[in-house]
Amino acid sequence: AWATLMTGEKYLPGLAVFAHSLLREHKSAYPLVVMTTGKLSEEARQCVLALGCEIREVKDLRPEVAGTNMAYARFGDVWTKLRAFELAEYERVIMVDSDMLVRRNMDELMTLPLDDGMQIAAGFACTCNPAKMASYPKDWIPENCAFTPQSHPAALTQPLKLDASSMPTHKLLNSGLVVLTPSSETMRAMEQRLNSDPSVKEMAFPDQDFLAAFYAGAWQPLPWVYNALKKLRAAHADMWRDDKVANVHYIIDKPWESLPSDEHPDAVTHGWWW
């Protein structure tokens, strides 16, 4: 199953377009499960069901020690998306964000074999920081980005390989799309670590920094096309090809909130959403 988190109505436009593109336009054979907490209104729940999604009630998930260094306040509910790991009635779950647009069927991820020792699969984080955001880590520069050494067409099937000697920024993932095997045992281990690891409260990007640490040496890089961060189009033109994108991820500003000018680097990818 595909699984996403919805705790408020702010992302409903995103979910509407994502669900339509995934289930109707590109006809995924697998259900889209929307995890939610008591915060979601009844009206919003009816909208979710009308989109053809299933609803799953989950408990809030937050570290017992409040974070001090979260990059943005909006990440507060983000820990709860890790509840995808407890959807144990499914053999495989693909955890997704709802600020995405599917451009082609990608059901092959549901049967993707993981290499020996690998427990999840995900795309790299782009650590270029093209907007020069002051809150981002200091080593987030283009020279340290895992996408910088990659180019077309090899990047379509051969993402950068990781090993113990890989630089720290190469070991970071983007949690917008994560292929996982759910298990209550894994969920318990995650909760225990969340509440006992002192580094958790310093994480800049909560759930993805946590996953990269929890699965250090055990996460398999996916080709960029499955979680095509919109900023990659300008930041990594050697790698990006519009016609190869399987799923675009609208990180930071959302296409339903504002229309960029024609000259804006995001104009093309935001245009796809509309």
C-alpha positions in Angstrom: 0.0 0.0 0.0 0.9 3.6 -0.4 0.7 5.6 2.9 0.6 9.3 3.7 -0.1 11.4 6.7 -2.9 14.0 6.9 -3.3 15.9 10.2 -5.0 19.0 9.0 -6.7 20.6 6.0 -3.8 22.6 4.7 -2.5 19.7 2.5 -5.9 18.6 1.2 -5.3 20.3 -2.3 -2.0 18.4 -2.4 -3.6 15.1 -1.5 -6.4 15.6 -4.0 -4.0 16.0 -6.9 -1.6 13.3 -5.6 -4.4 10.8 -5.2 -5.9 11.5 -8.6 -2.5 11.2 -10.3 -1.6 8.0 -8.5 -4.9 6.1 -8.5 -6.9 7.4 -11.4 -4.6 8.9 -14.0 -1.8 6.4 -13.6 -3.9 3.6 -12.2 -1.8 2.2 -9.4 -3.1 -1.3 -8.4 -2.4 -0.6 -4.7 -4.5 1.4 -2.2 -3.6 4.8 -0.8 -3.9 4.8 3.0 -4.2 8.2 4.6 -3.0 8.1 8.2 -4.7 10.6 10.4 -5.2 11.6 14.0 -8.1 13.2 15.9 -7.1 16.6 14.5 -8.7 16.0 11.1 -12.2 17.4 10.7 -15.2 15.3 9.6 -15.5 17.4 6.5 -11.9 16.7 5.6 -12.3 13.0 6.2 -15.3 12.9 3.8 -13.1 14.6 1.2 -10.3 12.0 1.7 -12.8 9.1 1.2 -14.2 10.8 -1.9 -10.7 10.8 -3.4 -10.7 7.0 -3.2 -8.4 6.8 -0.3 -8.6 4.6 2.9 -8.4 6.2 6.3 -6.3 4.8 9.1 -6.4 6.3 12.6 -3.0 6.5 14.2 -1.6 7.9 17.4 0.5 11.1 17.5 4.2 10.3 17.6 6.6 12.8 19.1 9.8 12.4 21.1 9.3 12.8 24.8 12.0 15.6 24.9 10.8 18.5 22.7 13.2 19.4 19.9 15.3 22.6 20.1 16.6 22.8 16.6 13.8 21.8 14.2 14.2 23.8 11.0 10.6 24.9 10.9 7.6 24.8 13.2 5.6 22.9 10.5 7.6 19.8 11.1 5.8 19.3 14.5 3.5 16.6 13.2 6.0 15.0 10.9 7.2 12.4 13.3 3.7 10.8 13.1 4.2 9.8 9.5 6.6 7.1 10.8 3.4 5.3 11.9 3.6 3.9 8.3 6.0 1.4 9.8 3.2 -0.2 11.9 0.8 -0.9 9.0 1.7 -4.5 9.4 -1.2 -6.0 7.5 0.7 -5.0 4.3 3.8 -6.8 3.2 5.2 -3.6 1.8 4.3 0.0 2.4 5.6 3.0 0.5 5.5 6.0 2.7 4.8 9.2 0.6 4.3 12.9 1.2 1.1 14.4 -0.3 2.8 17.4 -1.9 3.7 15.2 -4.9 2.5 14.6 -8.4 2.7 11.2 -10.1 3.8 11.4 -13.7 3.8 7.7 -14.6 2.9 4.5 -12.9 5.5 3.4 -10.4 4.0 0.2 -9.0 7.3 -1.5 -9.7 8.5 -0.1 -6.3 6.0 -2.5 -4.6 8.1 -5.5 -5.8 11.5 -3.9 -5.9 14.0 -6.3 -4.4 16.3 -4.8 -1.8 20.0 -5.6 -1.7 21.4 -7.8 1.0 21.3 -6.0 4.4 19.1 -3.2 3.1 16.0 -2.6 5.1 14.4 0.5 3.4 14.9 2.3 0.1 14.7 6.1 -0.5 16.1 8.9 -2.6 19.0 11.1 -1.5 18.5 14.5 0.1 19.6 17.4 -2.1 22.1 19.2 0.1 22.8 22.1 -2.3 20.7 24.6 -0.5 20.1 26.7 -3.6 18.0 29.2 -1.7 20.8 29.7 0.8 18.5 29.2 3.7 20.4 30.2 6.9 18.7 27.5 9.0 20.2 24.7 6.8 23.4 22.9 8.0 26.6 24.6 7.0 27.9 21.6 5.0 24.9 21.7 2.7 26.7 23.0 -0.4 26.7 21.7 -4.0 30.1 20.1 -3.7 28.8 17.9 -0.9 25.5 16.9 -2.6 24.9 13.2 -3.5 23.3 14.3 -6.8 26.3 16.3 -8.0 28.3 13.3 -9.3 25.3 11.8 -11.0 24.4 12.5 -14.7 22.0 11.3 -17.3 21.4 8.5 -18.4 23.3 6.5 -15.7 21.4 8.2 -12.9 18.1 6.6 -14.1 19.2 3.2 -13.0 22.5 3.6 -11.1 22.2 6.0 -8.2 25.3 6.8 -6.3 26.5 3.9 -4.2 27.0 4.3 -0.5 29.7 2.8 1.7 31.3 3.4 5.1 33.6 6.0 3.5 30.8 8.1 1.9 30.8 11.7 3.1 28.1 12.5 5.8 25.9 14.5 3.4 25.7 11.6 1.0 24.2 9.4 3.8 21.2 11.7 4.1 17.9 10.7 2.6 14.7 12.6 1.7 11.8 10.9 3.3 9.2 12.1 0.8 9.1 8.5 -0.6 10.4 5.6 1.4 10.0 1.9 0.5 9.6 -0.2 3.7 8.5 -3.4 5.3 6.1 -2.6 8.2 6.4 -4.4 11.5 5.3 -3.6 15.0 8.7 -4.7 16.3 10.4 -2.0 14.1 7.9 0.6 15.3 8.7 -0.3 18.9 12.4 0.0 18.3 11.9 3.4 16.6 9.8 4.7 19.5 12.4 3.6 22.0 15.2 5.3 20.1 13.1 8.5 19.6 12.8 8.8 23.4 16.3 7.8 24.3 18.7 9.2 21.7 19.8 12.7 22.8 20.7 13.6 19.2 17.0 13.5 18.2 16.2 16.9 19.6 19.0 18.5 17.5 17.8 17.1 14.2 17.1 19.8 11.6 14.8 17.7 9.4 13.2 15.4 12.0 11.8 12.3 10.3 14.4 12.0 7.5 17.4 12.7 9.7 16.1 10.1 12.1 15.6 7.5 9.4 19.1 8.1 8.0 20.5 7.5 11.5 18.2 4.6 12.4 19.0 2.8 9.1 22.6 3.9 8.8 24.3 1.5 6.4 21.0 -0.2 5.7 19.1 2.1 3.4 19.2 1.6 -0.4 19.4 4.7 -2.6 16.6 4.9 -5.2 17.0 6.7 -8.6 16.1 10.3 -8.4 13.0 9.9 -10.6 10.8 8.4 -7.9 11.2 11.4 -5.5 12.1 14.1 -8.0 12.6 17.1 -5.7 11.5 20.1 -7.8 14.8 22.0 -7.1 16.8 19.3 -8.8 15.6 20.6 -12.2 17.7 23.7 -11.9 20.3 22.5 -9.4 21.2 19.2 -11.3 20.4 19.8 -14.9 23.0 17.2 -16.0 20.9 14.6 -14.3 17.3 15.8 -14.6 15.1 15.1 -17.7 11.5 16.2 -17.7 10.3 13.2 -19.6 11.8 10.7 -17.1 10.2 12.0 -13.9 8.0 9.4 -12.3 6.9 11.5 -9.3 7.7 15.1 -8.6 8.0 16.4 -5.0 7.0 20.0 -4.4 9.3 20.7 -1.4 9.1 24.1 0.3 6.5 26.4 -1.4 3.5 24.5 -2.7 1.9 24.9 -6.2 -1.6 25.4 -4.7 -0.5 28.3 -2.6 1.0 30.6 -5.3 1.8 30.8 -9.0 5.5 31.5 -9.8 6.3 33.9 -12.6 7.2 32.3 -16.0 10.9 33.1 -15.3 10.9 31.4 -11.9 13.0 28.1 -11.7 9.9 26.3 -10.5 7.6 27.5 -13.2 7.7 24.4 -15.3 7.2 21.8 -12.5 4.5 23.9 -10.8 2.8 24.2 -14.2 2.6 20.4 -14.3 0.5 20.4 -11.1 -2.1 22.8 -12.6 
